[in-house]
Amino acid sequence: MKAPLESLETQVKSGRDYESPPLHLWHPSLSGDISIRIDAQGDWYHDGSKIERQSLVNLFASILRREEDSQYYLVTPTEKWRIEVALHPLFIIDFDVQMVEGVQYLKATLNTGREIMVGEEFPLFLDSTVGDIAAMTLAHGLTALCARSAWYRLVALATTIDGTEVIASGTYTFKLGAG
């Protein structure tokens, strides 16, 4: 029998959609806890050793979800393993402005390389547990916190309206602070 880590890697690699597997369709019974931990800096560990292969981190991040019990799970069609997450499972490492049909949007780049447009579907929020640094709500109950450089970039992209710093992405707006 394969170890849980190897089994998960094999199952995920055999799928077709590496970017967005259909986690919402997968509801296996809990297989148990696996000794994977994501620390407060977004580093992944297995059995106490840092996972150095970024491709493996990206693969596991693509099958990660947070459920109604506030626990995090790596999920495949046949297995579900609970993992430990210290703060946020993902980090935003950069923001960039992108023009789409003449409208300005804000694109976030995650530490997995995935790019997501900020907006109503994936909004920003200020996380009071880390000093009101911006974070982003993602699919499957996940969140991503701004890395320091991304936070500075976001602040630099803000516009001041009535004394308040505001971020705009399409029709979505977000206030960085009270004026």
Secondary structure, DSSP 8 states (H G I E B T S, - for coil): ---HHHHHHHHHHHSS-SSS--GGG------EEEEEEE-TTS-EEETTEE---HHHHHHHHTTEEE-TTS-EEEE-SS-EEEEEESS-SEEEEEEEEEEETTEEEEEEEETTS-EEE-SSSS-EEEEGGGTSEEEEE-GGG-EEEE-HHHHHHHHHH-EEETTEEEEEETTEEEESS--
